[in-house]
Amino acid sequence: MKFANFDVSTLPIVVVKVAGFDPTPKQYEEEFLNVLENIFNENEGVLFLINVKDVKYLSAELRIKVGHWLKHNDPKIKTNVRGVCFFGASVIFNVILKGIFLIATVPAPVHVCNDFAAAEKWASQISKTHA
């Protein structure tokens, strides 16, 4: 089973569905971080809408990994990513997100909301402000 599935059919909006299991470090890097990086390296003005409804846990090792990944990719994210919206967030995911942000913050607007409709609305507003 894949950790993350990416729908790029509506670029510059990319919808990501994250699975509800703790991935191995290799899975996390290959199936999530590397794919994100490839998308924003090849496209400008990307908006990521990430469905985290099923996220149950993310190990400290992976939270640290994403923090370092954010620092490493900071310049390209600032240039090519308009924003990131996490939707379907639970209390557990909010704790995970706070842990990641102790290492580094996302160098683009971040929004957390309850559902896909709210995420789409946010993406539409961000698109209008950066048109």
Backbone as XML, in Angstrom:
<?xml version="1.0"?>
<chain id="A" units="angstrom">
  <residue number="1" name="MET">
    <atom name="N" x="0.835" y="-1.187" z="0.000"/>
    <atom name="CA" x="0.000" y="0.000" z="0.000"/>
    <atom name="C" x="0.881" y="1.253" z="0.000"/>
  </residue>
  <residue number="2" name="LYS">
    <atom name="N" x="0.520" y="2.206" z="-0.845"/>
    <atom name="CA" x="1.268" y="3.461" z="-0.916"/>
    <atom name="C" x="0.888" y="4.373" z="0.243"/>
  </residue>
  <residue number="3" name="PHE">
    <atom name="N" x="1.873" y="5.144" z="0.705"/>
    <atom name="CA" x="1.627" y="6.083" z="1.787"/>
    <atom name="C" x="0.870" y="7.311" z="1.306"/>
  </residue>
  <residue number="4" name="ALA">
    <atom name="N" x="1.150" y="7.762" z="0.081"/>
    <atom name="CA" x="0.503" y="8.975" z="-0.424"/>
    <atom name="C" x="0.168" y="8.814" z="-1.903"/>
  </residue>
  <residue number="5" name="ASN">
    <atom name="N" x="-1.003" y="9.308" z="-2.262"/>
    <atom name="CA" x="-1.434" y="9.332" z="-3.655"/>
    <atom name="C" x="-1.634" y="10.786" z="-4.070"/>
  </residue>
  <residue number="6" name="PHE">
    <atom name="N" x="-1.121" y="11.129" z="-5.244"/>
    <atom name="CA" x="-1.145" y="12.502" z="-5.734"/>
    <atom name="C" x="-2.037" y="12.606" z="-6.960"/>
  </residue>
  <residue number="7" name="ASP">
    <atom name="N" x="-2.942" y="13.572" z="-6.942"/>
    <atom name="CA" x="-3.794" y="13.853" z="-8.100"/>
    <atom name="C" x="-3.359" y="15.208" z="-8.653"/>
  </residue>
  <residue number="8" name="VAL">
    <atom name="N" x="-2.698" y="15.169" z="-9.806"/>
    <atom name="CA" x="-2.207" y="16.394" z="-10.435"/>
    <atom name="C" x="-3.072" y="16.807" z="-11.618"/>
  </residue>
  <residue number="9" name="SER">
    <atom name="N" x="-4.259" y="16.233" z="-11.716"/>
    <atom name="CA" x="-5.128" y="16.495" z="-12.868"/>
    <atom name="C" x="-5.664" y="17.922" z="-12.895"/>
  </residue>
  <residue number="10" name="THR">
    <atom name="N" x="-5.581" y="18.645" z="-11.780"/>
    <atom name="CA" x="-6.087" y="20.018" z="-11.727"/>
    <atom name="C" x="-4.966" y="21.009" z="-11.398"/>
  </residue>
  <residue number="11" name="LEU">
    <atom name="N" x="-3.746" y="20.708" z="-11.859"/>
    <atom name="CA" x="-2.634" y="21.640" z="-11.631"/>
    <atom name="C" x="-3.059" y="23.059" z="-11.984"/>
  </residue>
  <residue number="12" name="PRO">
    <atom name="N" x="-2.691" y="24.039" z="-11.215"/>
    <atom name="CA" x="-1.680" y="24.057" z="-10.175"/>
    <atom name="C" x="-2.157" y="23.529" z="-8.813"/>
  </residue>
  <residue number="13" name="ILE">
    <atom name="N" x="-3.418" y="23.104" z="-8.714"/>
    <atom name="CA" x="-3.885" y="22.507" z="-7.467"/>
    <atom name="C" x="-3.564" y="21.022" z="-7.501"/>
  </residue>
  <residue number="14" name="VAL">
    <atom name="N" x="-2.894" y="20.554" z="-6.458"/>
    <atom name="CA" x="-2.533" y="19.149" z="-6.328"/>
    <atom name="C" x="-3.207" y="18.617" z="-5.070"/>
  </residue>
  <residue number="15" name="VAL">
    <atom name="N" x="-4.015" y="17.573" z="-5.242"/>
    <atom name="CA" x="-4.698" y="16.964" z="-4.104"/>
    <atom name="C" x="-3.926" y="15.708" z="-3.714"/>
  </residue>
  <residue number="16" name="VAL">
    <atom name="N" x="-3.584" y="15.634" z="-2.432"/>
    <atom name="CA" x="-2.783" y="14.523" z="-1.922"/>
    <atom name="C" x="-3.598" y="13.793" z="-0.864"/>
  </residue>
  <residue number="17" name="LYS">
    <atom name="N" x="-3.665" y="12.478" z="-0.974"/>
    <atom name="CA" x="-4.340" y="11.640" z="0.015"/>
    <atom name="C" x="-3.270" y="10.848" z="0.744"/>
  </residue>
  <residue number="18" name="VAL">
    <atom name="N" x="-3.177" y="11.064" z="2.064"/>
    <atom name="CA" x="-2.183" y="10.390" z="2.878"/>
    <atom name="C" x="-2.851" y="9.223" z="3.600"/>
  </residue>
  <residue number="19" name="ALA">
    <atom name="N" x="-2.197" y="8.062" z="3.573"/>
    <atom name="CA" x="-2.748" y="6.849" z="4.188"/>
    <atom name="C" x="-2.667" y="6.916" z="5.716"/>
  </residue>
  <residue number="20" name="GLY">
    <atom name="N" x="-3.396" y="6.030" z="6.343"/>
    <atom name="CA" x="-3.493" y="6.020" z="7.801"/>
    <atom name="C" x="-2.554" y="5.054" z="8.483"/>
  </residue>
  <residue number="21" name="PHE">
    <atom name="N" x="-1.330" y="4.931" z="7.977"/>
    <atom name="CA" x="-0.348" y="4.093" z="8.669"/>
    <atom name="C" x="0.969" y="4.833" z="8.762"/>
  </residue>
  <residue number="22" name="ASP">
    <atom name="N" x="1.805" y="4.409" z="9.688"/>
    <atom name="CA" x="3.119" y="5.017" z="9.870"/>
    <atom name="C" x="4.053" y="4.432" z="8.810"/>
  </residue>
  <residue number="23" name="PRO">
    <atom name="N" x="4.476" y="5.239" z="7.847"/>
    <atom name="CA" x="5.329" y="4.705" z="6.780"/>
    <atom name="C" x="6.752" y="4.463" z="7.273"/>
  </residue>
  <residue number="24" name="THR">
    <atom name="N" x="7.461" y="3.633" z="6.527"/>
    <atom name="CA" x="8.889" y="3.487" z="6.797"/>
    <atom name="C" x="9.570" y="4.782" z="6.343"/>
  </residue>
  <residue number="25" name="PRO">
    <atom name="N" x="10.760" y="5.061" z="6.852"/>
    <atom name="CA" x="11.472" y="6.246" z="6.368"/>
    <atom name="C" x="11.640" y="6.254" z="4.855"/>
  </residue>
  <residue number="26" name="LYS">
    <atom name="N" x="11.903" y="5.081" z="4.260"/>
    <atom name="CA" x="12.067" y="4.998" z="2.809"/>
    <atom name="C" x="10.759" y="5.332" z="2.095"/>
  </residue>
  <residue number="27" name="GLN">
    <atom name="N" x="9.635" y="4.775" z="2.569"/>
    <atom name="CA" x="8.328" y="5.084" z="1.977"/>
    <atom name="C" x="8.030" y="6.569" z="2.071"/>
  </residue>
  <residue number="28" name="TYR">
    <atom name="N" x="8.265" y="7.140" z="3.232"/>
    <atom name="CA" x="7.954" y="8.547" z="3.459"/>
    <atom name="C" x="8.743" y="9.429" z="2.500"/>
  </residue>
  <residue number="29" name="GLU">
    <atom name="N" x="10.017" y="9.101" z="2.350"/>
    <atom name="CA" x="10.857" y="9.896" z="1.458"/>
    <atom name="C" x="10.475" y="9.690" z="-0.009"/>
  </residue>
  <residue number="30" name="GLU">
    <atom name="N" x="10.351" y="8.428" z="-0.441"/>
    <atom name="CA" x="10.104" y="8.138" z="-1.852"/>
    <atom name="C" x="8.668" y="8.441" z="-2.289"/>
  </residue>
  <residue number="31" name="GLU">
    <atom name="N" x="7.689" y="8.135" z="-1.435"/>
    <atom name="CA" x="6.286" y="8.239" z="-1.839"/>
    <atom name="C" x="5.633" y="9.556" z="-1.451"/>
  </residue>
  <residue number="32" name="PHE">
    <atom name="N" x="6.315" y="10.361" z="-0.643"/>
    <atom name="CA" x="5.725" y="11.628" z="-0.223"/>
    <atom name="C" x="6.674" y="12.791" z="-0.494"/>
  </residue>
  <residue number="33" name="LEU">
    <atom name="N" x="7.782" y="12.861" z="0.215"/>
    <atom name="CA" x="8.669" y="14.025" z="0.089"/>
    <atom name="C" x="9.238" y="14.178" z="-1.318"/>
  </residue>
  <residue number="34" name="ASN">
    <atom name="N" x="9.726" y="13.094" z="-1.914"/>
    <atom name="CA" x="10.307" y="13.199" z="-3.261"/>
    <atom name="C" x="9.264" y="13.584" z="-4.303"/>
  </residue>
  <residue number="35" name="VAL">
    <atom name="N" x="8.045" y="13.074" z="-4.152"/>
    <atom name="CA" x="6.988" y="13.413" z="-5.113"/>
    <atom name="C" x="6.596" y="14.884" z="-4.966"/>
  </residue>
  <residue number="36" name="LEU">
    <atom name="N" x="6.425" y="15.335" z="-3.708"/>
    <atom name="CA" x="6.149" y="16.767" z="-3.494"/>
    <atom name="C" x="7.221" y="17.622" z="-4.158"/>
  </residue>
  <residue number="37" name="GLU">
    <atom name="N" x="8.468" y="17.268" z="-3.893"/>
    <atom name="CA" x="9.597" y="18.035" z="-4.426"/>
    <atom name="C" x="9.595" y="18.043" z="-5.952"/>
  </residue>
  <residue number="38" name="ASN">
    <atom name="N" x="9.353" y="16.898" z="-6.567"/>
    <atom name="CA" x="9.307" y="16.840" z="-8.032"/>
    <atom name="C" x="8.213" y="17.741" z="-8.580"/>
  </residue>
  <residue number="39" name="ILE">
    <atom name="N" x="7.065" y="17.746" z="-7.930"/>
    <atom name="CA" x="5.949" y="18.569" z="-8.411"/>
    <atom name="C" x="6.292" y="20.050" z="-8.326"/>
  </residue>
  <residue number="40" name="PHE">
    <atom name="N" x="6.809" y="20.517" z="-7.182"/>
    <atom name="CA" x="7.076" y="21.960" z="-7.107"/>
    <atom name="C" x="8.346" y="22.366" z="-7.823"/>
  </residue>
  <residue number="41" name="ASN">
    <atom name="N" x="9.234" y="21.420" z="-8.131"/>
    <atom name="CA" x="10.403" y="21.755" z="-8.944"/>
    <atom name="C" x="10.023" y="21.925" z="-10.415"/>
  </residue>
  <residue number="42" name="GLU">
    <atom name="N" x="8.956" y="21.245" z="-10.850"/>
    <atom name="CA" x="8.552" y="21.269" z="-12.251"/>
    <atom name="C" x="7.397" y="22.229" z="-12.545"/>
  </residue>
  <residue number="43" name="ASN">
    <atom name="N" x="6.800" y="22.805" z="-11.502"/>
    <atom name="CA" x="5.623" y="23.658" z="-11.682"/>
    <atom name="C" x="5.713" y="24.874" z="-10.780"/>
  </residue>
  <residue number="44" name="GLU">
    <atom name="N" x="5.186" y="25.982" z="-11.248"/>
    <atom name="CA" x="5.138" y="27.202" z="-10.432"/>
    <atom name="C" x="3.723" y="27.440" z="-9.955"/>
  </residue>
  <residue number="45" name="GLY">
    <atom name="N" x="3.598" y="28.081" z="-8.805"/>
    <atom name="CA" x="2.289" y="28.460" z="-8.294"/>
    <atom name="C" x="1.458" y="27.303" z="-7.781"/>
  </residue>
  <residue number="46" name="VAL">
    <atom name="N" x="2.110" y="26.253" z="-7.310"/>
    <atom name="CA" x="1.404" y="25.052" z="-6.865"/>
    <atom name="C" x="0.707" y="25.287" z="-5.527"/>
  </residue>
  <residue number="47" name="LEU">
    <atom name="N" x="-0.500" y="24.754" z="-5.431"/>
    <atom name="CA" x="-1.260" y="24.725" z="-4.173"/>
    <atom name="C" x="-1.481" y="23.260" z="-3.819"/>
  </residue>
  <residue number="48" name="PHE">
    <atom name="N" x="-0.970" y="22.835" z="-2.668"/>
    <atom name="CA" x="-1.150" y="21.460" z="-2.226"/>
    <atom name="C" x="-2.322" y="21.392" z="-1.257"/>
  </residue>
  <residue number="49" name="LEU">
    <atom name="N" x="-3.295" y="20.541" z="-1.559"/>
    <atom name="CA" x="-4.412" y="20.263" z="-0.661"/>
    <atom name="C" x="-4.198" y="18.831" z="-0.179"/>
  </residue>
  <residue number="50" name="ILE">
    <atom name="N" x="-3.845" y="18.687" z="1.093"/>
    <atom name="CA" x="-3.427" y="17.387" z="1.614"/>
    <atom name="C" x="-4.475" y="16.839" z="2.576"/>
  </residue>
  <residue number="51" name="ASN">
    <atom name="N" x="-5.055" y="15.707" z="2.187"/>
    <atom name="CA" x="-6.069" y="15.048" z="2.995"/>
    <atom name="C" x="-5.369" y="14.216" z="4.069"/>
  </residue>
  <residue number="52" name="VAL">
    <atom name="N" x="-5.475" y="14.663" z="5.318"/>
    <atom name="CA" x="-4.805" y="13.995" z="6.435"/>
    <atom name="C" x="-5.810" y="13.318" z="7.372"/>
  </residue>
  <residue number="53" name="LYS">
    <atom name="N" x="-7.017" y="13.098" z="6.884"/>
    <atom name="CA" x="-8.084" y="12.528" z="7.709"/>
    <atom name="C" x="-7.677" y="11.201" z="8.336"/>
  </residue>
  <residue number="54" name="ASP">
    <atom name="N" x="-6.942" y="10.379" z="7.602"/>
    <atom name="CA" x="-6.589" y="9.049" z="8.095"/>
    <atom name="C" x="-5.278" y="8.991" z="8.862"/>
  </residue>
  <residue number="55" name="VAL">
    <atom name="N" x="-4.571" y="10.113" z="8.973"/>
    <atom name="CA" x="-3.284" y="10.109" z="9.671"/>
    <atom name="C" x="-3.512" y="9.782" z="11.145"/>
  </residue>
  <residue number="56" name="LYS">
    <atom name="N" x="-2.824" y="8.759" z="11.594"/>
    <atom name="CA" x="-2.949" y="8.339" z="12.986"/>
    <atom name="C" x="-1.671" y="8.624" z="13.774"/>
  </residue>
  <residue number="57" name="TYR">
    <atom name="N" x="-0.535" y="8.575" z="13.077"/>
    <atom name="CA" x="0.743" y="8.683" z="13.765"/>
    <atom name="C" x="1.826" y="9.003" z="12.750"/>
  </residue>
  <residue number="58" name="LEU">
    <atom name="N" x="2.812" y="9.743" z="13.167"/>
    <atom name="CA" x="4.011" y="9.968" z="12.365"/>
    <atom name="C" x="5.165" y="10.009" z="13.354"/>
  </residue>
  <residue number="59" name="SER">
    <atom name="N" x="6.082" y="9.098" z="13.213"/>
    <atom name="CA" x="7.166" y="8.953" z="14.191"/>
    <atom name="C" x="7.987" y="10.233" z="14.316"/>
  </residue>
  <residue number="60" name="ALA">
    <atom name="N" x="8.636" y="10.367" z="15.449"/>
    <atom name="CA" x="9.508" y="11.525" z="15.684"/>
    <atom name="C" x="10.586" y="11.594" z="14.612"/>
  </residue>
  <residue number="61" name="GLU">
    <atom name="N" x="11.103" y="10.435" z="14.207"/>
    <atom name="CA" x="12.135" y="10.396" z="13.166"/>
    <atom name="C" x="11.625" y="11.039" z="11.875"/>
  </residue>
  <residue number="62" name="LEU">
    <atom name="N" x="10.380" y="10.747" z="11.501"/>
    <atom name="CA" x="9.832" y="11.301" z="10.267"/>
    <atom name="C" x="9.458" y="12.770" z="10.428"/>
  </residue>
  <residue number="63" name="ARG">
    <atom name="N" x="9.017" y="13.169" z="11.596"/>
    <atom name="CA" x="8.738" y="14.596" z="11.831"/>
    <atom name="C" x="10.023" y="15.407" z="11.708"/>
  </residue>
  <residue number="64" name="ILE">
    <atom name="N" x="11.113" y="14.874" z="12.241"/>
    <atom name="CA" x="12.414" y="15.543" z="12.115"/>
    <atom name="C" x="12.850" y="15.565" z="10.660"/>
  </residue>
  <residue number="65" name="LYS">
    <atom name="N" x="12.633" y="14.441" z="9.951"/>
    <atom name="CA" x="13.007" y="14.350" z="8.532"/>
    <atom name="C" x="12.296" y="15.417" z="7.706"/>
  </residue>
  <residue number="66" name="VAL">
    <atom name="N" x="10.993" y="15.594" z="7.928"/>
    <atom name="CA" x="10.259" y="16.592" z="7.146"/>
    <atom name="C" x="10.711" y="18.004" z="7.531"/>
  </residue>
  <residue number="67" name="GLY">
    <atom name="N" x="11.051" y="18.213" z="8.788"/>
    <atom name="CA" x="11.567" y="19.521" z="9.196"/>
    <atom name="C" x="12.850" y="19.877" z="8.471"/>
  </residue>
  <residue number="68" name="HIS">
    <atom name="N" x="13.766" y="18.916" z="8.391"/>
    <atom name="CA" x="15.024" y="19.142" z="7.663"/>
    <atom name="C" x="14.771" y="19.293" z="6.167"/>
  </residue>
  <residue number="69" name="TRP">
    <atom name="N" x="13.825" y="18.527" z="5.634"/>
    <atom name="CA" x="13.462" y="18.621" z="4.220"/>
    <atom name="C" x="12.919" y="20.018" z="3.907"/>
  </residue>
  <residue number="70" name="LEU">
    <atom name="N" x="12.087" y="20.566" z="4.807"/>
    <atom name="CA" x="11.556" y="21.914" z="4.613"/>
    <atom name="C" x="12.681" y="22.944" z="4.581"/>
  </residue>
  <residue number="71" name="LYS">
    <atom name="N" x="13.619" y="22.835" z="5.500"/>
    <atom name="CA" x="14.755" y="23.761" z="5.522"/>
    <atom name="C" x="15.558" y="23.672" z="4.226"/>
  </residue>
  <residue number="72" name="HIS">
    <atom name="N" x="15.830" y="22.450" z="3.785"/>
    <atom name="CA" x="16.621" y="22.230" z="2.568"/>
    <atom name="C" x="15.911" y="22.804" z="1.331"/>
  </residue>
  <residue number="73" name="ASN">
    <atom name="N" x="14.599" y="22.662" z="1.283"/>
    <atom name="CA" x="13.828" y="23.084" z="0.106"/>
    <atom name="C" x="13.215" y="24.473" z="0.234"/>
  </residue>
  <residue number="74" name="ASP">
    <atom name="N" x="13.544" y="25.186" z="1.280"/>
    <atom name="CA" x="12.967" y="26.498" z="1.553"/>
    <atom name="C" x="12.970" y="27.435" z="0.349"/>
  </residue>
  <residue number="75" name="PRO">
    <atom name="N" x="14.103" y="27.626" z="-0.345"/>
    <atom name="CA" x="14.100" y="28.581" z="-1.471"/>
    <atom name="C" x="13.129" y="28.199" z="-2.591"/>
  </residue>
  <residue number="76" name="LYS">
    <atom name="N" x="13.093" y="26.927" z="-2.948"/>
    <atom name="CA" x="12.232" y="26.490" z="-4.050"/>
    <atom name="C" x="10.763" y="26.529" z="-3.630"/>
  </residue>
  <residue number="77" name="ILE">
    <atom name="N" x="10.477" y="26.197" z="-2.376"/>
    <atom name="CA" x="9.096" y="26.267" z="-1.889"/>
    <atom name="C" x="8.621" y="27.718" z="-1.921"/>
  </residue>
  <residue number="78" name="LYS">
    <atom name="N" x="9.454" y="28.636" z="-1.463"/>
    <atom name="CA" x="9.090" y="30.064" z="-1.483"/>
    <atom name="C" x="8.761" y="30.537" z="-2.893"/>
  </residue>
  <residue number="79" name="THR">
    <atom name="N" x="9.505" y="30.030" z="-3.866"/>
    <atom name="CA" x="9.337" y="30.451" z="-5.253"/>
    <atom name="C" x="8.145" y="29.792" z="-5.936"/>
  </residue>
  <residue number="80" name="ASN">
    <atom name="N" x="7.937" y="28.494" z="-5.717"/>
    <atom name="CA" x="6.999" y="27.738" z="-6.541"/>
    <atom name="C" x="5.729" y="27.253" z="-5.841"/>
  </residue>
  <residue number="81" name="VAL">
    <atom name="N" x="5.628" y="27.402" z="-4.533"/>
    <atom name="CA" x="4.444" y="26.911" z="-3.823"/>
    <atom name="C" x="3.645" y="28.103" z="-3.296"/>
  </residue>
  <residue number="82" name="ARG">
    <atom name="N" x="2.389" y="28.201" z="-3.730"/>
    <atom name="CA" x="1.512" y="29.282" z="-3.253"/>
    <atom name="C" x="0.950" y="29.006" z="-1.870"/>
  </residue>
  <residue number="83" name="GLY">
    <atom name="N" x="0.803" y="27.735" z="-1.536"/>
    <atom name="CA" x="0.276" y="27.406" z="-0.225"/>
    <atom name="C" x="0.046" y="25.919" z="-0.049"/>
  </residue>
  <residue number="84" name="VAL">
    <atom name="N" x="-0.168" y="25.551" z="1.218"/>
    <atom name="CA" x="-0.428" y="24.166" z="1.592"/>
    <atom name="C" x="-1.619" y="24.165" z="2.533"/>
  </residue>
  <residue number="85" name="CYS">
    <atom name="N" x="-2.609" y="23.345" z="2.211"/>
    <atom name="CA" x="-3.780" y="23.221" z="3.061"/>
    <atom name="C" x="-3.908" y="21.766" z="3.503"/>
  </residue>
  <residue number="86" name="PHE">
    <atom name="N" x="-3.978" y="21.561" z="4.800"/>
    <atom name="CA" x="-4.219" y="20.239" z="5.363"/>
    <atom name="C" x="-5.694" y="20.174" z="5.721"/>
  </residue>
  <residue number="87" name="PHE">
    <atom name="N" x="-6.422" y="19.204" z="5.164"/>
    <atom name="CA" x="-7.836" y="19.112" z="5.499"/>
    <atom name="C" x="-8.165" y="17.741" z="6.086"/>
  </residue>
  <residue number="88" name="GLY">
    <atom name="N" x="-9.220" y="17.736" z="6.914"/>
    <atom name="CA" x="-9.591" y="16.519" z="7.629"/>
    <atom name="C" x="-8.720" y="16.302" z="8.853"/>
  </residue>
  <residue number="89" name="ALA">
    <atom name="N" x="-8.104" y="17.369" z="9.331"/>
    <atom name="CA" x="-7.149" y="17.265" z="10.433"/>
    <atom name="C" x="-7.827" y="16.860" z="11.735"/>
  </residue>
  <residue number="90" name="SER">
    <atom name="N" x="-7.159" y="15.970" z="12.457"/>
    <atom name="CA" x="-7.620" y="15.533" z="13.767"/>
    <atom name="C" x="-6.751" y="16.181" z="14.840"/>
  </residue>
  <residue number="91" name="VAL">
    <atom name="N" x="-7.094" y="15.955" z="16.075"/>
    <atom name="CA" x="-6.279" y="16.442" z="17.184"/>
    <atom name="C" x="-4.878" y="15.845" z="17.084"/>
  </residue>
  <residue number="92" name="ILE">
    <atom name="N" x="-4.810" y="14.562" z="16.738"/>
    <atom name="CA" x="-3.506" y="13.900" z="16.607"/>
    <atom name="C" x="-2.675" y="14.567" z="15.518"/>
  </residue>
  <residue number="93" name="PHE">
    <atom name="N" x="-3.297" y="14.855" z="14.381"/>
    <atom name="CA" x="-2.536" y="15.492" z="13.302"/>
    <atom name="C" x="-2.044" y="16.873" z="13.726"/>
  </residue>
  <residue number="94" name="ASN">
    <atom name="N" x="-2.862" y="17.622" z="14.446"/>
    <atom name="CA" x="-2.432" y="18.945" z="14.908"/>
    <atom name="C" x="-1.200" y="18.845" z="15.797"/>
  </residue>
  <residue number="95" name="VAL">
    <atom name="N" x="-1.116" y="17.807" z="16.621"/>
    <atom name="CA" x="0.072" y="17.587" z="17.455"/>
    <atom name="C" x="1.275" y="17.264" z="16.561"/>
  </residue>
  <residue number="96" name="ILE">
    <atom name="N" x="1.060" y="16.414" z="15.548"/>
    <atom name="CA" x="2.130" y="16.077" z="14.600"/>
    <atom name="C" x="2.633" y="17.346" z="13.903"/>
  </residue>
  <residue number="97" name="LEU">
    <atom name="N" x="1.707" y="18.177" z="13.449"/>
    <atom name="CA" x="2.069" y="19.407" z="12.742"/>
    <atom name="C" x="2.880" y="20.340" z="13.643"/>
  </residue>
  <residue number="98" name="LYS">
    <atom name="N" x="2.466" y="20.477" z="14.888"/>
    <atom name="CA" x="3.225" y="21.319" z="15.826"/>
    <atom name="C" x="4.631" y="20.781" z="16.021"/>
  </residue>
  <residue number="99" name="GLY">
    <atom name="N" x="4.774" y="19.448" z="16.059"/>
    <atom name="CA" x="6.098" y="18.847" z="16.197"/>
    <atom name="C" x="6.986" y="19.146" z="15.001"/>
  </residue>
  <residue number="100" name="ILE">
    <atom name="N" x="6.414" y="19.084" z="13.815"/>
    <atom name="CA" x="7.177" y="19.414" z="12.600"/>
    <atom name="C" x="7.597" y="20.876" z="12.632"/>
  </residue>
  <residue number="101" name="PHE">
    <atom name="N" x="6.684" y="21.750" z="13.026"/>
    <atom name="CA" x="6.981" y="23.183" z="13.018"/>
    <atom name="C" x="7.966" y="23.595" z="14.103"/>
  </residue>
  <residue number="102" name="LEU">
    <atom name="N" x="8.275" y="22.699" z="15.040"/>
    <atom name="CA" x="9.358" y="22.973" z="15.990"/>
    <atom name="C" x="10.702" y="22.911" z="15.271"/>
  </residue>
  <residue number="103" name="ILE">
    <atom name="N" x="10.785" y="22.104" z="14.222"/>
    <atom name="CA" x="12.015" y="21.962" z="13.435"/>
    <atom name="C" x="12.102" y="23.070" z="12.385"/>
  </residue>
  <residue number="104" name="ALA">
    <atom name="N" x="11.020" y="23.265" z="11.640"/>
    <atom name="CA" x="10.985" y="24.280" z="10.572"/>
    <atom name="C" x="9.534" y="24.551" z="10.203"/>
  </residue>
  <residue number="105" name="THR">
    <atom name="N" x="9.292" y="25.732" z="9.694"/>
    <atom name="CA" x="7.952" y="26.065" z="9.214"/>
    <atom name="C" x="7.919" y="25.974" z="7.695"/>
  </residue>
  <residue number="106" name="VAL">
    <atom name="N" x="6.726" y="25.858" z="7.166"/>
    <atom name="CA" x="6.559" y="25.833" z="5.718"/>
    <atom name="C" x="6.706" y="27.268" z="5.218"/>
  </residue>
  <residue number="107" name="PRO">
    <atom name="N" x="7.610" y="27.514" z="4.262"/>
    <atom name="CA" x="7.832" y="28.878" z="3.772"/>
    <atom name="C" x="6.783" y="29.311" z="2.740"/>
  </residue>
  <residue number="108" name="ALA">
    <atom name="N" x="5.537" y="28.960" z="3.013"/>
    <atom name="CA" x="4.399" y="29.337" z="2.172"/>
    <atom name="C" x="3.191" y="29.365" z="3.106"/>
  </residue>
  <residue number="109" name="PRO">
    <atom name="N" x="2.109" y="30.022" z="2.693"/>
    <atom name="CA" x="0.926" y="30.028" z="3.548"/>
    <atom name="C" x="0.440" y="28.603" z="3.857"/>
  </residue>
  <residue number="110" name="VAL">
    <atom name="N" x="0.095" y="28.377" z="5.116"/>
    <atom name="CA" x="-0.423" y="27.076" z="5.559"/>
    <atom name="C" x="-1.796" y="27.299" z="6.158"/>
  </residue>
  <residue number="111" name="HIS">
    <atom name="N" x="-2.707" y="26.389" z="5.808"/>
    <atom name="CA" x="-4.073" y="26.465" z="6.325"/>
    <atom name="C" x="-4.486" y="25.061" z="6.759"/>
  </residue>
  <residue number="112" name="VAL">
    <atom name="N" x="-5.217" y="24.970" z="7.850"/>
    <atom name="CA" x="-5.751" y="23.696" z="8.327"/>
    <atom name="C" x="-7.263" y="23.861" z="8.410"/>
  </residue>
  <residue number="113" name="CYS">
    <atom name="N" x="-8.000" y="22.910" z="7.810"/>
    <atom name="CA" x="-9.458" y="23.009" z="7.825"/>
    <atom name="C" x="-10.084" y="21.615" z="7.937"/>
  </residue>
  <residue number="114" name="ASN">
    <atom name="N" x="-11.401" y="21.591" z="7.998"/>
    <atom name="CA" x="-12.112" y="20.348" z="8.274"/>
    <atom name="C" x="-12.347" y="19.455" z="7.065"/>
  </residue>
  <residue number="115" name="ASP">
    <atom name="N" x="-12.598" y="20.045" z="5.889"/>
    <atom name="CA" x="-13.007" y="19.201" z="4.769"/>
    <atom name="C" x="-12.517" y="19.755" z="3.432"/>
  </residue>
  <residue number="116" name="PHE">
    <atom name="N" x="-12.755" y="18.953" z="2.386"/>
    <atom name="CA" x="-12.272" y="19.299" z="1.055"/>
    <atom name="C" x="-12.924" y="20.570" z="0.519"/>
  </residue>
  <residue number="117" name="ALA">
    <atom name="N" x="-14.212" y="20.763" z="0.815"/>
    <atom name="CA" x="-14.895" y="21.975" z="0.332"/>
    <atom name="C" x="-14.214" y="23.226" z="0.892"/>
  </residue>
  <residue number="118" name="ALA">
    <atom name="N" x="-13.877" y="23.199" z="2.159"/>
    <atom name="CA" x="-13.185" y="24.339" z="2.776"/>
    <atom name="C" x="-11.782" y="24.502" z="2.180"/>
  </residue>
  <residue number="119" name="ALA">
    <atom name="N" x="-11.120" y="23.392" z="1.890"/>
    <atom name="CA" x="-9.789" y="23.443" z="1.277"/>
    <atom name="C" x="-9.860" y="24.059" z="-0.121"/>
  </residue>
  <residue number="120" name="GLU">
    <atom name="N" x="-10.873" y="23.661" z="-0.898"/>
    <atom name="CA" x="-11.058" y="24.239" z="-2.235"/>
    <atom name="C" x="-11.336" y="25.741" z="-2.160"/>
  </residue>
  <residue number="121" name="LYS">
    <atom name="N" x="-12.155" y="26.141" z="-1.209"/>
    <atom name="CA" x="-12.461" y="27.559" z="-1.041"/>
    <atom name="C" x="-11.192" y="28.339" z="-0.713"/>
  </residue>
  <residue number="122" name="TRP">
    <atom name="N" x="-10.376" y="27.793" z="0.196"/>
    <atom name="CA" x="-9.120" y="28.436" z="0.565"/>
    <atom name="C" x="-8.212" y="28.540" z="-0.666"/>
  </residue>
  <residue number="123" name="ALA">
    <atom name="N" x="-8.115" y="27.450" z="-1.447"/>
    <atom name="CA" x="-7.259" y="27.446" z="-2.644"/>
    <atom name="C" x="-7.735" y="28.513" z="-3.635"/>
  </residue>
  <residue number="124" name="SER">
    <atom name="N" x="-9.037" y="28.652" z="-3.784"/>
    <atom name="CA" x="-9.585" y="29.655" z="-4.678"/>
    <atom name="C" x="-9.214" y="31.069" z="-4.224"/>
  </residue>
  <residue number="125" name="GLN">
    <atom name="N" x="-9.292" y="31.310" z="-2.927"/>
    <atom name="CA" x="-8.925" y="32.632" z="-2.393"/>
    <atom name="C" x="-7.446" y="32.915" z="-2.586"/>
  </residue>
  <residue number="126" name="ILE">
    <atom name="N" x="-6.595" y="31.913" z="-2.322"/>
    <atom name="CA" x="-5.161" y="32.088" z="-2.513"/>
    <atom name="C" x="-4.847" y="32.343" z="-3.986"/>
  </residue>
  <residue number="127" name="SER">
    <atom name="N" x="-5.510" y="31.609" z="-4.876"/>
    <atom name="CA" x="-5.289" y="31.797" z="-6.311"/>
    <atom name="C" x="-5.621" y="33.207" z="-6.751"/>
  </residue>
  <residue number="128" name="LYS">
    <atom name="N" x="-6.699" y="33.758" z="-6.215"/>
    <atom name="CA" x="-7.117" y="35.117" z="-6.587"/>
    <atom name="C" x="-6.108" y="36.159" z="-6.091"/>
  </residue>
  <residue number="129" name="THR">
    <atom name="N" x="-5.545" y="35.941" z="-4.911"/>
    <atom name="CA" x="-4.606" y="36.922" z="-4.360"/>
    <atom name="C" x="-3.245" y="36.861" z="-5.031"/>
  </residue>
  <residue number="130" name="HIS">
    <atom name="N" x="-2.965" y="35.756" z="-5.725"/>
    <atom name="CA" x="-1.682" y="35.613" z="-6.402"/>
    <atom name="C" x="-1.827" y="35.590" z="-7.925"/>
  </residue>
  <residue number="131" name="ALA">
    <atom name="N" x="-2.968" y="36.018" z="-8.406"/>
    <atom name="CA" x="-3.214" y="35.973" z="-9.862"/>
    <atom name="C" x="-2.399" y="37.021" z="-10.582"/>
  </residue>
</chain>
